[in-house]
Amino acid sequence: MTDTPVAGDLDAPFRFEYDPATLWYASDAARSLSAELDEQGYDRALVVCGATVGETPAVIDPVREGLGDRLAGVFAETTPAKRLGTAYDGLERFRESDADCLVAVGGGSSLDLAKIISVLAATDDDPTVVGEGFVDSGTIAVPEAELPPIVAVPTTLAGADLSIVAGVTAAPDTCPVTEPVSGGVGDPKLMPEAVCYDPELIATTPQSILAASAMNGFDKGIETIYAANSTPITDATASRGLGLLTEGLLAFGTGDDDPWVFQSLTQGAMLVQYGISRADGTTLSLIHALGHGLTRTYEVQQGAAHAVIAPHALSYLFEQVDGRQSLLADALGVGDASDPDAAVVDRVSEVVATLGLPTQLRDVAGPDREEFPEVADAVLEDAFMANTPLGLEPTREDIVGVLESAW
């Protein structure tokens, strides 16, 4: 470990500007959606979700009942691909239903698609122009006009709700683009107006899906602690969130379905997201960059990538810099360990194993070993690498080494 400055020192200056959604937490909160829309000043909501959510009474019925006569319709066609063509289909439904807001229910796919629908609803550009711009730039321009507001109702723990970014893809057979393209949109206008955190809805999500999504959210908290742009505010929310997630995930992974488990998971996911997606940057860092490198061109599920890579990324990080290992150890409940860096890695590995997630790259549909240098290049080019801890300067060989250790 090198002797470098540690982000978050008490004498380090910082500026924290954050405009979050209204956070609304309650058991069975979805059944009060109409009251929240009234509070926000909205009249008619188009629900945006995937087919499974739309066909699962335990999830969609509380949402329908909660919206009551404010329900303008349900668009249950989102997919993990987050296709631009699907967003245009959703836009058509939004306009036909005469809705004035979007209620996104589900995981990151539905939340991201709702954001893309909102952007498309506010633009004057026709689909061909939007598609051409997306191919050229990898993004979709956010218009100056006001966007239709979004109320998010997450059912997973991945953490797409308190975010000002959204992923999107397009292909010639589904949208007016000349070639397949993937990218993202980012703008403070994409922050939802409100987020409904309902542990009873979280509890309806199948265990395998919830476990995988949890690693994405869990790693957000870890990275927020050691990010170069961490602040005392994000230290506090991430630390508390990690504590709740660790306790909840270890219980959840052993089959405990008591209400407190889902309450801990829901509040923990909410807290680790707070303040990490801001107009001046995000606290996501090395692990998420590695996750992007493993999932953008390979059929690896995001949660599985995070599960496999997180312990190895942390081991590498702690070999190079402090990485605020003591604060992380405290947050993860192992602060009394004599070797905090090893305790942090072991604790993260324990969470992965308890959730039954994969622990080796060879066991997921990822790259072969000869492709590691190419993956490493993609990781090093990822925007999140700008947030790595002070003093950490990964090389291509370093990243290949992390991938090798995870193999």
PAVEX-595068 format. One line per 10 residues: for each residue x, y, z of N, C-alpha, C. Coordinates in steps of 0.1 Angstrom, whole numbers, plus 5000, padded with zeros to 4 digits. Each point is the difference from the previous one (the first is absolute). Layout:
BEGIN
X,Y,Z,X,Y,Z,X,Y,Z  ...
This chain:
BEGIN
5008,4988,5000,4992,5012,5000,5009,5012,5000  4997,5010,4991,5008,5012,4999,4994,5010,5010  5009,5010,5004,4996,5010,5010,4995,5012,4992  4987,5000,4998,4993,5011,4992,4990,5007,5008  4996,5012,4996,4989,5006,5007,4987,4992,4999  4991,5001,5009,4988,4992,5001,4988,5010,4998  4992,4997,4990,4988,5008,4997,4991,5001,5013  4995,5011,5003,4992,5002,5011,5007,5004,5013  5013,5004,4999,5007,5005,5012,4992,5012,5005  5001,5002,5013,4992,5011,5006,5003,5014,4995
5013,5002,4996,5003,5013,4995,4999,5002,4985  4994,4990,4993,4998,5000,4986,4987,5008,4996  5002,5010,4992,4988,5008,4996,4991,4992,4991  4987,5003,5000,4991,4993,4991,4988,5009,4998  4993,4997,4988,4988,5007,4997,4989,4990,4996  4989,5000,5007,4990,4990,4998,4987,5007,4995  4997,4998,4987,4987,5005,4994,4992,4989,4995  4988,4999,5006,4992,4988,4997,4985,5003,5000  4993,4996,4990,4986,5003,4999,4993,4987,4998  4997,4993,5011,4995,4986,4999,4984,5000,4999
4995,4989,4997,4986,4998,5000,4994,5001,5014  4987,5001,5001,4994,4999,5013,5001,4985,5004  5005,4997,5011,5001,4986,5005,4988,4996,5008  4994,4990,4997,4987,4996,5006,5001,4985,5004  5001,4997,5013,5002,4986,5004,4989,4996,5009  4994,4988,4998,4990,4995,5009,4996,4986,4995  4998,4991,5009,4994,4987,4997,4987,5002,4993  4998,4994,4989,4987,5001,4992,4999,5014,4994  5011,5007,4998,4999,5014,4995,4993,5001,4986  5002,4989,4992,4994,5001,4987,4985,5002,5000
4994,4996,5010,4985,5001,5001,4996,5015,5003  5010,5009,5002,4997,5014,5002,5006,5008,4989  5002,4994,4988,5006,5008,4989,4991,5012,4996  4987,4999,5001,4992,5011,4996,5002,5012,5009  5002,4998,5012,5003,5011,5010,5013,5006,4996  5010,4992,4996,5013,5006,4997,4999,5008,4987  4993,4995,4990,4997,5008,4988,4993,5013,5002  4991,4999,5009,4993,5012,5004,5009,5010,5007  5009,4995,5008,5010,5009,5007,5009,5006,4989  5003,4993,4990,5009,5005,4989,4993,5008,4990
4987,5000,5000,4992,5007,4990,4997,4994,4987  5000,4986,5000,4998,4993,4987,4986,4993,5000  4994,4999,4988,4987,4995,5000,4998,4986,4994  5008,4997,4989,4999,4987,4993,5013,4994,4997  5002,4987,5004,5013,4994,5000,4999,4988,4990  5010,4999,4992,5003,4988,4992,5010,4992,5007  4996,4987,5004,5009,4991,5007,5010,4994,4989  5013,5000,5002,5010,4994,4992,5006,4989,5007  4999,4988,4994,5006,4988,5007,5003,4989,4990  5006,4989,5004,5002,4989,4992,4988,4991,5000
5000,4990,4991,4989,4991,4999,4997,4992,5013  5011,4995,5006,4999,4992,5012,4993,5008,5011  5005,5013,5002,4993,5008,5010,4986,5003,4997  4997,5002,4987,4987,5003,4996,4990,4988,5001  5006,4988,5001,4992,4988,5001,5000,4994,5014  5007,5007,5010,5001,4994,5013,4991,5008,5010  4989,4994,5004,4990,5008,5008,5006,5005,5013  5009,4993,5006,5006,5005,5013,5007,5013,4998  5005,5003,4988,5007,5012,4997,4991,5011,4994  4993,4996,4989,4993,5010,4993,4986,5004,5006
4994,4991,5008,4987,5003,5006,5001,5012,5010  5010,4999,5009,5002,5012,5009,5002,5013,4993  5007,5000,4989,5003,5012,4992,4987,5005,4994  4992,4990,4994,4987,5004,4994,4991,5006,5010  4999,4993,5011,4991,5005,5011,5005,5013,5006  5013,5001,5001,5005,5012,5006,4998,5013,4991  5000,4998,4987,4998,5011,4990,4985,5003,4999  4992,4989,5001,4985,5002,4999,4996,5007,4987  4992,5010,5000,4996,5007,4988,5010,5009,4994  5012,5000,5005,5011,5007,4994,5008,4991,4991
4997,4987,4999,5006,4991,4991,4996,5002,4986  5009,5005,4991,4996,5002,4986,5003,4988,4991  5008,4991,5005,5002,4988,4992,5013,4993,5005  5003,4988,4995,5012,4993,5003,5007,4996,4987  5013,5004,4999,5008,4996,4989,5010,4990,5006  4997,4987,4997,5008,4989,5006,5009,4993,4990  5009,5008,4994,5008,4995,4989,5015,5002,5001  5004,5005,5011,5015,5002,5002,5007,4987,5001  5013,5000,4995,5008,4988,5001,5014,5005,5004  5008,4990,5005,5014,5003,5004,5008,5007,4989
4996,4999,4987,5008,5006,4989,4998,5015,5000  4989,5005,5006,4998,5015,5001,5000,5006,4986  4992,4995,4991,5000,5003,4986,4994,5014,4998  5006,5008,4991,4994,5013,4997,4987,4998,4993  4999,4989,4992,4987,4997,4993,4989,4998,5010  5003,4993,5011,4990,4998,5010,4996,5013,5007  5010,5009,5002,4997,5013,5005,4990,5008,4991  5002,4999,4987,4991,5006,4991,4986,4994,5001  4999,4987,5002,4987,4994,5002,4993,5005,5013  5009,5002,5010,4995,5005,5013,4995,5015,4998
5007,5007,4992,4997,5014,4997,4986,5001,4994  4997,4991,4990,4987,4999,4994,4989,4998,5010  5003,4990,5009,4990,4997,5010,4998,5012,5010  5011,5007,5003,4999,5012,5009,4991,5010,4994  5002,5003,4987,4992,5010,4994,4985,4996,4998  4998,4987,4996,4987,4995,4998,4992,5000,5014  5006,4998,5010,4994,4999,5013,4998,5014,5007  5005,5010,4994,4999,5014,5005,5005,5001,5014  5011,4993,5002,5007,5000,5014,5008,5013,5001  5002,5004,5013,5009,5011,5003,5012,4996,5008
5001,4987,5003,5012,4995,5007,5002,4985,4997  5012,4995,5004,5003,4986,4998,5003,4994,5014  4994,4989,5002,5003,4992,5012,5008,4988,4996  5013,5000,5003,5009,4989,4996,5000,4989,5011  4996,4988,4997,4999,4989,5010,5010,4989,4996  5009,4996,5008,5008,4989,4997,5015,5002,5003  5009,4994,4992,5014,5002,5001,5005,5011,4991  5014,4999,4998,5006,5011,4992,4995,5001,4986  4996,4989,4994,4995,5001,4986,4988,5009,4999  4991,4998,5009,4987,5008,4999,5003,5014,5004
5008,5002,5010,5003,5014,5004,5007,5008,4990  5010,4993,4993,5007,5007,4989,4991,5003,4988  4992,4990,4996,4991,5002,4989,4990,5012,5003  4996,5001,5012,4991,5011,5003,5007,5013,4998  5013,5001,5004,5007,5012,4998,5002,5003,4985  5002,4990,4992,5002,5002,4985,4986,5005,4994  4989,4994,5005,4987,5004,4995,4998,5015,5003  5004,5004,5012,4998,5014,5005,5008,5009,4991  5013,4996,4996,5008,5008,4992,4993,5002,4986  4996,4988,4994,4994,5000,4987,4987,5009,5000
4993,5000,5011,4987,5007,5000,5002,5015,5000  5012,5005,5003,5003,5014,5001,5008,5005,4988  5004,4991,4991,5008,5004,4989,4991,5003,4987  5004,5009,4992,4993,5003,4987,5006,4992,4989  5012,4993,5002,5006,4992,4989,4993,4988,4997  4999,4996,4987,4993,4988,4996,5009,4988,5003  4995,4988,5000,5008,4988,5004,5012,4998,4991  5000,5004,4987,5012,4998,4992,5011,5009,5004  4997,5012,5004,5010,5009,5005,5006,4996,5013  4991,4995,5009,5005,4995,5013,5009,4988,4998
4996,4991,4991,5008,4988,4997,5013,5003,4994  5001,5009,4991,5012,5004,4994,5010,5007,5010  4994,5008,5009,5008,5006,5010,5005,4990,5010  4992,4990,5003,5004,4989,5010,5012,4992,4994  4999,4997,4987,5011,4992,4993,5013,5008,5001  4999,5013,4997,5012,5009,4999,5006,5002,5014  4992,5002,5010,5005,5005,5013,4999,4990,5011  4992,4989,4999,4998,4991,5011,4990,5005,5011  4994,5011,4997,4990,5006,5010,4989,5007,4993  4990,5003,5007,4988,5007,4995,4999,5014,5007
5000,5010,4992,5000,5014,5005,4987,5002,5009  5002,5006,5011,4989,5003,5009,4996,5015,4997  4987,5002,4996,4996,5013,4996,4999,5010,5012  5000,5012,4996,4999,5011,5011,4985,5000,5005  4991,4995,4993,4986,5000,5004,4998,4991,5013  4990,5003,5007,4997,4992,5012,4996,4986,4997  5006,4990,5007,4997,4986,4997,4988,4995,5009  4992,4991,4994,4990,4994,5009,5006,4994,5012  4994,5002,5012,5006,4995,5012,4999,4985,5002  5009,4995,5008,5000,4985,5002,4999,4998,5015
4992,4990,5004,4999,4995,5014,5005,4986,4999  5011,4997,5007,5006,4986,4999,4995,4991,5012  4997,4988,4996,4996,4990,5010,5009,4988,4998  5012,5000,5006,5009,4989,4998,4996,4987,5007  5002,4989,4993,4997,4987,5006,5013,4991,5001  5011,5006,4997,5013,4993,5001,5010,5010,5008  5012,4995,5002,5009,5008,5009,5012,5006,4992  4999,5000,4986,5011,5004,4992,5003,5015,5001  4990,5008,5003,5003,5014,5002,5000,5009,4987  4989,4998,4992,4999,5009,4988,4990,5011,5003
4995,5001,5012,4989,5010,5003,5005,5013,5004  5010,5002,5008,5006,5013,5004,5011,5003,4990  4997,5002,4988,5010,5001,4990,4996,5009,4989  5010,5007,4994,4998,5009,4989,5005,4995,4987  5002,4987,4999,5004,4993,4988,4991,4989,4996  5001,4996,4988,4992,4988,4995,5007,4994,4988  5000,4987,5000,5006,4993,4989,4990,4997,4989  5005,4999,4987,4991,4997,4989,5007,4994,4989  4993,4991,4992,5006,4994,4988,4991,5002,4989  5005,4997,4988,4992,5001,4988,5005,4991,4989
4991,4995,4992,5004,4991,4989,4992,5003,4988  5005,4998,4988,4992,5003,4988,4987,4993,4998  4998,4989,5006,4987,4993,4999,4989,5005,5009  5004,5008,5010,4990,5005,5009,4999,5016,5000  5009,5007,4993,5001,5014,5002,5007,5006,4987  4997,5012,4997,5007,5006,4988,5014,5004,5003  5009,4989,5001,5014,5002,5001,5007,4992,4989  5012,5003,4996,5006,4993,4989,5009,4989,5005  5003,4999,5013,5008,4990,5005,4997,4998,5015  5002,4989,5006,4998,4998,5014,5008,5009,5008
4995,5006,5011,5007,5009,5008,4995,4999,5014  5009,5002,5010,4996,5001,5014,5007,5012,5006  4993,5006,5010,5005,5012,5006,4992,5004,5012  5000,5013,5003,4993,5004,5011,4996,5015,4999  4991,5004,5009,4996,5014,5001,5002,5005,5014  5005,5011,5002,5002,5006,5013,4997,5014,5001  4992,5004,5010,4996,5014,5001,4993,5001,5014  5002,5011,5007,4993,5002,5013,4984,4999,4998  4995,5003,4989,4986,4999,4997,4994,4986,5001  5009,4990,5000,4996,4986,5000,4998,4995,5014
5003,5008,5010,4997,4996,5014,4985,4999,5002  4995,4988,5005,4986,4999,5002,4995,5011,5010  4988,5004,4999,4994,5009,5009,4998,4994,5014  4997,4987,5000,4997,4993,5013,5004,4986,4998  5004,4993,5011,5003,4986,5000,4992,4994,5011  4992,4990,4997,4992,4992,5009,5008,4988,5004  5005,4999,5013,5007,4989,5005,4990,4991,5008  4996,4989,4995,4991,4991,5006,5006,4986,5003  5004,4997,5012,5006,4987,5003,4991,4988,4996  4987,5002,5001,4991,4989,4996,5001,4997,4985
5002,5010,4992,5002,4998,4986,5014,4993,4997  5010,5005,5007,5013,4994,4999,4999,4985,5003  4992,4996,5010,4999,4986,5005,4993,4991,4989  4994,5006,4990,4993,4992,4990,5010,4996,4989  5012,5006,5000,5009,4997,4989,5007,4986,5003  5001,4991,4990,5006,4987,5001,5014,5002,5006  5003,4990,5009,5013,5001,5007,5012,5001,4991  5001,4993,4989,5011,5000,4992,5002,5014,4994  4989,5006,4996,5001,5013,4993,5004,5011,5011  4994,4999,5012,5003,5010,5010,5014,4998,5005
5005,4988,5001,5014,4998,5004,5010,5006,4990  4998,4998,4987,5009,5006,4990,4999,5015,5000  4988,5005,5001,4999,5015,5000,5006,5006,5012  5000,4993,5011,5005,5005,5013,5015,5003,4999  5008,4992,4992,5014,5002,4999,5003,5013,4993  4992,5004,4991,5002,5013,4993,4999,5011,5010  4989,5000,5008,4998,5010,5010,5010,5000,5011  5003,4988,5004,5010,4998,5011,5013,5006,4996  5005,4998,4988,5012,5005,4995,5000,5015,4998  4988,5006,4998,4999,5014,5000,5004,5006,5013
4996,4994,5011,5004,5005,5013,5014,4998,5003  5006,4989,4996,5014,4998,5002,5009,5010,4992  4996,5003,4988,5008,5009,4991,4998,5014,5005  4989,5004,5005,4997,5013,5005,5010,5004,5011  5003,4990,5008,5010,5002,5012,5014,5003,4995  5005,4993,4990,5014,5002,4996,5001,5009,4987  4989,5005,4995,5001,5008,4988,5008,5013,5003  5007,5005,4990,5009,5012,5001,4991,5012,5004  4988,5000,4996,4991,5011,5002,4990,4997,5011  5003,4992,5010,4992,4997,5011,4998,5013,5009
4990,5001,5007,4998,5011,5009,4995,4995,5014  5000,5008,5010,4995,4995,5013,4985,4996,4999  4993,5007,4991,4986,4997,4998,4998,4986,4995  5007,4997,4989,4999,4987,4994,5006,4989,5008  5010,5004,5008,5006,4990,5010,4989,4995,5009  4992,5010,5005,4990,4997,5010,4989,4991,4995  4995,5004,4988,4989,4992,4994,5005,4986,4995  5011,5000,4994,5006,4987,4995,5003,4991,5012  5006,5005,5010,5003,4991,5012,4988,4994,5006  4990,5009,5003,4987,4994,5005,4994,4991,4991
4999,5003,4987,4994,4991,4990,5007,4987,4999  5013,5000,5000,5008,4987,5000,4997,4992,5012  4999,5006,5012,4997,4993,5012,4986,4993,4999  4990,5007,4995,4987,4994,4998,5000,4989,4990  5007,5003,4988,5000,4990,4990,5008,4987,5004  5011,5002,5007,5007,4988,5004,4992,4991,5009  4994,5006,5010,4992,4993,5009,4988,4993,4993  4993,5008,4992,4989,4995,4993,5003,4989,4990  5011,5002,4992,5004,4990,4990,5005,4987,5006  5007,5000,5011,5004,4988,5006,4988,4992,5006
4990,5007,5004,4988,4993,5005,4992,4995,4988  4998,5009,4990,4993,4996,4988,5006,4988,4993  5013,4999,5000,5007,4989,4993,4998,4987,5007  4997,5000,5013,4998,4988,5007,4985,4996,5001  4992,5008,4993,4985,4996,4999,4991,5007,5010  5006,5010,5007,4991,5007,5009,4991,5010,4993  4987,4999,5001,4991,5008,4993,4992,5009,5009  5005,5002,5012,4993,5009,5010,4999,5014,4994  4989,5007,5003,4999,5014,4994,5012,5009,5003  5007,4998,5011,5012,5009,5003,5011,4999,4990
5001,4988,4994,5010,4997,4990,4998,5009,4988  4988,5001,4995,4997,5008,4988,4999,5015,5003  4997,5003,5013,5001,5014,5004,5014,5004,5000  5009,4992,5005,5015,5003,5000,5005,5001,4986  4996,4991,4991,5005,5001,4987,4995,5012,4992  4988,5003,5002,4994,5012,4993,5006,5013,5005  5001,5002,5013,5007,5012,5005,5014,5000,4997  5007,4989,5000,5014,5000,4997,5003,5004,4986  4991,4994,4990,5002,5004,4986,4997,5015,4998  4991,5005,5007,4997,5014,4999,5012,5009,5004
5006,4996,5011,5010,5008,5006,5013,5000,4992  5004,4988,4995,5013,4999,4993,4999,5008,4987  4988,5003,4995,4998,5008,4987,5001,5015,5003  4997,5004,5012,4998,5014,5003,5013,5008,4996  4998,5009,4991,5011,5009,4997,5011,4995,4991  4998,4988,4995,5011,4994,4991,4999,5004,4986  4988,5005,4995,4998,5003,4986,4996,5015,5000  5010,5008,4998,4999,5015,5000,5004,5006,4987  4996,5012,4998,5003,5007,4988,5016,5002,4998  5007,5001,5011,5014,5001,4999,5008,4987,5001
4993,4989,4999,5007,4987,5000,4994,4990,5009  5005,4988,4999,4995,4989,5007,5011,4994,5009  4996,4992,5010,5010,4994,5009,5003,4985,4995  4994,4996,4989,5003,4986,4995,5014,5000,4995  5007,4988,5001,5014,5000,4998,5005,4987,4994  5010,4994,5005,5007,4989,4995,4991,4987,4997  4992,4997,5010,4992,4988,4999,4990,5001,4989  4993,5012,4999,4990,5002,4990,5007,5001,4986  5012,5006,4999,5007,5000,4987,5003,4985,4996  5004,4992,5009,5003,4986,4997,4987,4993,4996
4989,5003,5007,4987,4995,4996,4996,5003,4986  5002,5013,4996,4997,5004,4987,5008,4993,4989  5013,4998,5003,5009,4993,4991,4995,4986,4998  4994,4994,5010,4996,4986,4999,4986,4998,4994  4992,5010,5000,4986,4998,4996,4997,5007,4987  5008,5010,4995,4996,5007,4988,5000,4992,4988  5010,4991,4999,5001,4992,4988,4999,4985,5003  4996,4996,5012,4999,4986,5004,4987,4998,5007  4995,4987,4999,4987,4997,5006,5001,4998,5015  5006,5009,5007,5001,4998,5015,4990,5010,5006
4992,4994,5009,4990,5008,5008,5008,5010,5009  4996,5012,5001,5007,5010,5007,5003,4996,5015  4989,4995,5007,5002,4995,5013,5011,4989,5002  5000,4991,4990,5009,4989,5000,5014,5005,4998  5002,5010,4991,5013,5006,4998,5005,5007,5013  4991,5007,5007,5004,5007,5012,5004,4990,5011  4992,4989,5001,5003,4990,5010,5014,4993,4998  5003,4997,4987,5013,4994,4997,5011,5009,5003  4999,5013,4995,5012,5008,4999,5003,5008,5013  4990,5003,5008,5001,5009,5011,5012,4996,5010
5000,4987,5005,5011,4997,5009,5014,5001,4994  5001,4997,4987,5013,5001,4994,5004,5015,4997  4990,5008,4996,5003,5014,4998,5004,5006,5014  4994,4997,5010,5003,5006,5013,5014,4995,5005  5003,4987,4998,5014,4995,5004,5011,5008,4992  4998,5002,4987,5009,5008,4992,5001,5014,5006  4988,5007,5002,5000,5013,5005,5008,5002,5013  4997,4991,5009,5007,5001,5014,5015,4998,4999  5004,4992,4990,5015,4999,4998,5006,5012,4995  4993,5009,4994,5005,5012,4994,4999,5013,5009
4988,5001,5006,4997,5012,5008,4992,4996,5012  4998,5009,5009,4992,4998,5012,4986,4996,4997  4993,5007,4991,4987,4997,4996,4990,5002,5011  5004,5007,5011,4991,5003,5012,4995,4986,5005  5009,4991,5001,4996,4986,5004,4994,5000,5015  5005,5009,5008,4994,5000,5014,4986,5004,5000  4997,5011,4993,4986,5004,4999,4991,4990,4994  5005,4993,4989,4992,4989,4994,4998,4989,5010  5011,4996,5007,4998,4989,5010,4990,5004,5010  5000,5012,5005,4989,5004,5010,4986,4999,4994
4999,5004,4987,4987,5000,4994,4995,4986,4998  5009,4991,4997,4997,4986,4997,4999,4991,5013  5002,5006,5011,4998,4993,5013,5012,4992,5004  5012,5003,4994,5012,4993,5004,5011,5009,5005  4996,5011,5006,5009,5011,5004,5010,4996,5011  4998,4989,5007,5009,4996,5010,5011,4990,4995  5000,4998,4987,5010,4990,4995,5014,5007,5000  5010,4992,5003,5014,5005,5000,5005,5003,4987  4995,4994,4989,5004,5002,4987,4988,5005,4992  4997,5013,5000,4987,5005,4994,4999,4997,4985
5010,5001,4992,4999,4998,4986,4996,4985,4997  5006,4991,5007,4996,4986,4998,4986,4997,5005  4997,5007,5011,4986,4998,5005,4989,5005,4991  5003,5011,4993,4991,5006,4990,4998,4990,4989  5011,4995,4994,4999,4991,4989,4993,4987,5004  5003,4995,5012,4993,4988,5005,4985,5002,5002  4997,5012,5005,4985,5003,5002,4993,5001,4987  5006,5007,4990,4993,5000,4987,4999,4986,4994  5010,4992,5002,4999,4986,4995,4990,4992,5007  4998,5003,5013,4990,4993,5008,4986,5004,4995
4998,5012,4997,4987,5005,4994,4997,4993,4987  5010,4999,4991,4998,4994,4987,4997,4985,5002  5007,4993,5008,4998,4986,5002,4986,4997,5007  4997,5008,5009,4987,4998,5007,4988,5002,4990  5002,5010,4991,4989,5002,4990,5000,4989,4989  5010,4992,5000,5000,4989,4990,5004,5005,4986  5008,5011,4999,5003,5006,4988,5014,4994,4995  5003,5001,4987,5012,4994,4995,5012,5007,5005  5011,4993,5001,5013,5005,5006,5011,5000,4991  4998,4994,4988,5011,4999,4990,4995,5004,4986
5009,5007,4993,4997,5004,4986,4997,4988,4991  5007,4989,5002,4998,4989,4992,4986,4994,5001  4993,5004,5010,4987,4994,5002,4988,5009,4995  5004,5011,4993,4990,5009,4995,5003,5002,4985  4990,5005,4992,5002,5001,4986,5008,5012,4996  5012,5001,5005,5009,5011,4998,5011,4998,4990  5010,5008,5000,5011,4999,4991,5009,4988,5003  5006,4994,4989,5011,4990,5002,5012,5008,5005  5010,4992,5005,5012,5006,5006,5008,5008,4989  5000,4995,4988,5008,5007,4990,4993,5014,4996
4988,5002,5004,4993,5013,4998,5002,5010,5011  5007,4996,5011,5002,5009,5011,5006,5013,4997  5011,5001,4991,5006,5013,4997,4990,5009,4994  4991,4995,4991,4990,5008,4994,4990,5006,5010  4996,4991,5009,4991,5004,5011,5007,5011,5009  5013,4998,5002,5007,5010,5009,5000,5013,4993  5002,5001,4987,5000,5012,4993,4986,5007,5001  4990,4993,4999,4986,5006,5002,4998,5005,5014  5005,4993,5010,4999,5004,5014,5008,5013,5002  5012,5001,4995,5008,5012,5002,4994,5012,4993
4992,4998,4990,4994,5011,4992,4987,5004,5007  4995,4992,5009,4987,5003,5006,5000,5012,5008  4989,5008,4999,5000,5013,5007,5001,4999,5015  4996,4989,5006,5000,4998,5014,5014,4999,5006  5010,4997,4991,5013,4999,5005,5006,5014,5005  4993,5010,4996,5004,5014,5005,4998,5001,5015  4992,4991,5006,4997,5001,5014,5008,4991,5009  5010,4993,4994,5008,4991,5008,5007,5007,5011  5003,4993,5011,5007,5007,5012,5012,5007,4996  5003,5011,5008,5013,5007,4997,5012,4991,5002
5009,5001,4990,5012,4992,5000,4998,4987,4992  4988,4996,4996,4998,4988,4993,5001,5003,4985  5010,4994,4993,5002,5002,4986,5001,4987,4993  4989,4993,4997,5000,4987,4994,5006,5000,4986  5007,4989,4997,5005,4998,4987,4992,4989,4993  5003,4998,4987,4993,4989,4994,5004,4986,5006  5012,4999,5004,5005,4988,5006,4993,4998,5014  4998,5011,5007,4993,4999,5013,4986,4994,4998  4992,5006,4991,4987,4996,4998,4999,4985,4995  5009,4997,4991,5001,4986,4996,5003,4991,5012
5008,5004,5009,5003,4993,5012,4988,4998,5009  4991,5010,5001,4988,4999,5007,4991,4989,4994  4999,5001,4987,4991,4990,4992,5006,4986,5002  5013,4999,4999,5006,4987,5002,4997,4994,5014  5001,5008,5010,4997,4996,5014,4986,4996,5001  4991,5006,4992,4986,4996,5001,4996,4988,4991  5009,4996,4992,4997,4989,4990,4997,4987,5007
